[in-house]
Amino acid sequence: MTEPQTDDLPEVLSFAMDEFGARLRQIRTMRKMSLAELSRASRVSVAMLSHIERGQTMPSLTTLQRVGGALGVPLSELFVEMSGQKADQRSVIMRKDDRLRIQFAHPGLSKELLSPSRTSDLEMLMLVLEPKATSGPDAWMRNGEKAGMVVEGRFELTIGTSVFELDAGDSFQFDGTIPHRFRNIYAGQTRVYWIIRSESI
C-alpha cells in the first residue's frame, strides 16, 4: 500500500517524525504487540509500520486512524510526548498555543488536536481544509461515533450514498463505521470542529 513519503510533506511536520516514530514504538511495546500483530490489527503493512517507527515516513491520516484504533488509543495520544504542555494539565486542559497541528501537502488538509492529551475515548479536533481540499481518494471508516460543526466556509460531507452540503453553523452526527468522505466547497478556507467517540476494534 502506498503512503506519502517524507518529500511529500511540508517542512513544518518533518522535524517531528523521529519523535512520532519513537512514540508509536513506545505505545506498541506497552501494548505488548509485535509489528506483525499491529499490522494485522491495523491493516497497515509491516514494512510501512517499520518505516514509521524509524522516522523514515510520516503516515497518512487514514493510516494514523487505523494504527490508533488498533492500539486502542485516540489520535492525540500518539503525539502526547511532542506537546509542550505541563504534565499536570494534560488530562484536563489543552492550551491554544500547545495544539499540535498535523499538516499534509496533499490533499490540503490539516488537523489541529484540541483534546487534552490523555483522553480515553473522546477526541476533539479542528479540520482545516484549503480551497478544493478533500479527505482523499479513499473513504474513511472508524469504529465509534463522529460529530461536528462547520465553523467557517462550506463543507460537503458524504456518508454512505448520501451527500450533504453544510454552511457555517451547520452541525452533523453519524456512525463512523459508515464509509464517509468530505471536501471543501468554499472558495476560501473551511474549518470544521470535529468530535470522535472511539470504540475498540
N, C-alpha and C positions, 0 to 999 in steps of 0.2 A: 504494500500500500504506500502511496506517495504522500509525504508530508513536506511542508515548507522547510527549506534548509536555511542556514544562517544568513546567506547572502540575500534572501528574500525578506529579511526583517529589518525594520528601521533601527538605527544605531541606539535609540533610547532603550531598547529591550536587550540588546546583545550583551551588555555588561553583566546581566543577571543570570545568564544561562548556567554558569558553573554553580552558582548558589542554588538555583532551582533544581538542577540535577542532583546535587547533594541532599537537598530536602526531600526529593522524591525517593531516593535510595534509603534515607533515614526512616521514612514512614513505611516503606515496603519491608524493611528489616524489622521494624517494630511489630508489623503485622505477621511476621514470620512467613513471608511469601517469597518464593523464588521468582526469577524473571519469567520462567515458563508458566508458573501459576498465574502471575499477574497478566501475562499475555493472553491466556485462555479466558480469564475473567473480564478483561477489558476489550478483547478483540483488536489488540494492537500488537504488532509483531515483536518478537524478542529482540530482533536487530534494532528496531526503532526505539524500544524501551532502553536498550543499552546505549544507543547514541544520546538519548535524552539525559540519562543518568551521568554520562561522561561530559555533558555540557557541549556536545557537538551539534545538537539540533534542538530547536525550540518547537514544541508540538503545536498543532493547530488547536483552535478552541474545541472542536469536536473531540479530538484526542484527549485534551485536558479533562473534559467531562467524562469520557469513558474511563480514564485512569482513576480520577477522583471517585467515581461511582464504584469501581472495582475495589478500591481501597477503603471504601466506606467513609470518606471524608468530603466535606464541601470544598469547592474550588479555593476559597480563601485559606484553608488550612495548608494547602500546598505551598503557599507563599508566606506563611507566618514569620519565618525567621528573617525574611527580607524586609519586613516592616520596621519603621523607626519608632514604633510605639513603645512606651514603657510597659513592662510586664504586668503591672497591677491594673492597667487599663484595658488589656487585650480582650478580656472576656465581656466587657461592657461597652466601651467607647471606641469609636473609630473617628479620629480627628481628621478634619478636611485635608490637612497637609500631609497626613500619613497614608492616604489612599494609595494603593498600588494600581497602576494603570497598565493594562496589558494591551499592546497595540501591534497590529499586523499590517504589513504593507499591502496585502491583498486579503480580503476584498474591501478595505477601507473601514473596517470595523474595529472598535476598541471597547474594552470593558474596564470600568473603574469599580474596584471592590469596596463596597460600602459597609459590609458587615464587620463587626469586631472579629478578630482572627480566630477565636476559639469557639465559634458557633458550632452546633451539633448538626441539626437537620434543616436549618433555615439560612438562606443566603440572600443578601441584598446587593444588587449591582446597578450600575448605570451603563446602559448600552449607548455608545456614541457612534453614529453612522454618518459618514461623509456622503455628499451627493452621489446618488446611484449605487451606494454600497449595499451589499446583501449579506445574508448569513452564509453564503457559499453555495456550491452546486448540489450538495447533499442535504437531505432533510435531517433535522436534529431529533433525537429521542432521548428521554431520560426518565427513569423511574421517579415518580413524585408528581407534584403539582406546580404549575407555573402561573404567575400573575404579574400584572404590571400596569403602568400608566404612561402615556406619551406626555413627556414634559415639554417638548419643543419639536416643531416640524410636523411631518406627516409620515405615517408608518403603515406599510402593508403587511399583514400577518396572515399566513396560510396555515390552517390547521386541518390536516387530512385533505379533503377536497373542497373545503370552504375557504373563501378568500375575503378578508375584511380590510377595509381602509379606515384608519384611525387618525383623528386630528388631535392636537394638543388638548389635554384634559380628558380624553377618552381612556378607558381602562379595560382590562381583559383578565380572564382566568380560565385555565384549561388543564386537562390531564397531559402531563409531559410525555407519556408513553405514545401519544398520537404523533405521527411524523409531522413536523412543523418547520417552517422557514419564514424569513421576513426580509424586507428590503425598505430602503429609504425612498419615498416617492415625493420628496420635497426638494426644491431647488437648492436649499441650504442644508446645514447640519441638522440631523434629527437625534434627539436624546430621549431615551426610554428608561424609566425606572422599572427594574426587573427583579422579581422575587421568585425564589425557588425553594420549595419544601421538598427535600430529598427523601427517598426511601432506599434502603439497601437493595442491591440487585442479587 
